């Protein structure tokens, strides 16, 4: 029983601990299955609406990043023009 056993092994409670841990694992597994079932129902009932929302969010995000990259490029161009002007 090396490594797996806790101090409860010495008192003969090892199987009680194992049963408790296995029941906890079972609870977690049920929770995961239920979570997946809920996701399936949401997809079934609201999939098209959620797809549209996701599309809008991705478009907005891409637009924001594009705008920020363009602003950064404009700032870089301004700095370069200022540097050139000061060096004249």
C-alpha positions as CSV (number, residue, x, y, z in Angstrom):
1,X,0.0,0.0,0.0
2,X,3.0,2.3,-0.4
3,X,2.2,5.9,-1.3
4,X,-1.5,5.5,-1.6
5,X,-2.4,4.9,2.0
6,X,-2.9,7.7,4.4
7,X,-2.7,7.7,8.2
8,X,-6.2,6.2,8.2
9,X,-4.7,2.9,7.0
10,X,-3.1,2.4,10.4
11,X,-6.6,2.6,12.0
12,X,-8.2,0.3,9.5
13,X,-10.3,3.0,7.9
14,X,-8.6,2.7,4.5
15,X,-11.7,1.3,2.7
16,X,-13.9,4.0,4.2
17,X,-11.5,6.6,2.8
18,X,-11.5,4.9,-0.6
19,X,-15.3,4.6,-0.7
20,X,-15.6,8.3,0.2
21,X,-13.1,9.2,-2.6
22,X,-14.8,7.0,-5.1
23,X,-18.2,8.5,-4.3
24,X,-16.7,11.9,-4.7
25,X,-15.3,10.9,-8.1
26,X,-18.8,9.6,-9.0
27,X,-20.3,13.0,-8.0
28,X,-17.8,14.9,-10.2
29,X,-18.5,12.6,-13.1
30,X,-22.2,13.1,-12.8
31,X,-21.6,16.9,-12.6
32,X,-19.5,16.8,-15.8
33,X,-22.1,14.7,-17.7
34,X,-24.9,17.1,-16.6
35,X,-22.8,20.1,-17.7
36,X,-22.4,18.6,-21.1
37,X,-26.2,17.8,-21.3
38,X,-27.0,21.4,-20.4
39,X,-24.6,22.7,-23.1
40,X,-26.3,20.4,-25.6
41,X,-29.7,21.7,-24.7
42,X,-28.6,25.3,-24.9
43,X,-27.0,24.6,-28.3
44,X,-30.3,22.9,-29.5
45,X,-32.6,25.7,-28.3
46,X,-30.4,28.8,-28.8
47,X,-27.7,27.7,-31.1
48,X,-28.5,30.0,-34.0
49,X,-28.8,33.1,-31.7
50,X,-25.5,32.2,-29.9
51,X,-23.8,31.7,-33.3
52,X,-24.8,35.2,-34.3
53,X,-23.7,36.7,-31.0
54,X,-20.3,34.9,-31.3
55,X,-20.0,36.2,-34.9
56,X,-20.7,39.8,-33.8
57,X,-18.3,39.5,-30.9
58,X,-15.5,38.2,-33.1
59,X,-16.1,40.9,-35.7
60,X,-16.0,43.6,-33.0
61,X,-12.8,42.1,-31.5
62,X,-11.1,41.9,-34.9
63,X,-12.2,45.5,-35.7
64,X,-10.9,46.7,-32.4
65,X,-7.5,45.1,-32.9
66,X,-7.3,46.4,-36.5
67,X,-8.1,49.9,-35.3
68,X,-5.5,49.7,-32.5
69,X,-2.8,48.3,-34.9
70,X,-3.6,51.1,-37.4
71,X,-3.4,53.7,-34.6
72,X,-0.1,52.2,-33.5
73,X,1.2,52.4,-37.1
74,X,0.1,56.0,-37.3
75,X,2.0,56.8,-34.1
76,X,5.1,55.1,-35.4
77,X,4.9,57.1,-38.6
78,X,4.5,60.3,-36.7
79,X,7.5,59.5,-34.5
80,X,9.6,58.7,-37.6
81,X,8.5,62.0,-39.3
82,X,9.3,64.0,-36.1
83,X,12.7,62.3,-35.8
84,X,13.4,63.1,-39.5
85,X,12.4,66.7,-39.0
86,X,14.5,67.2,-35.9
87,X,17.5,65.7,-37.7
88,X,17.3,68.1,-40.7
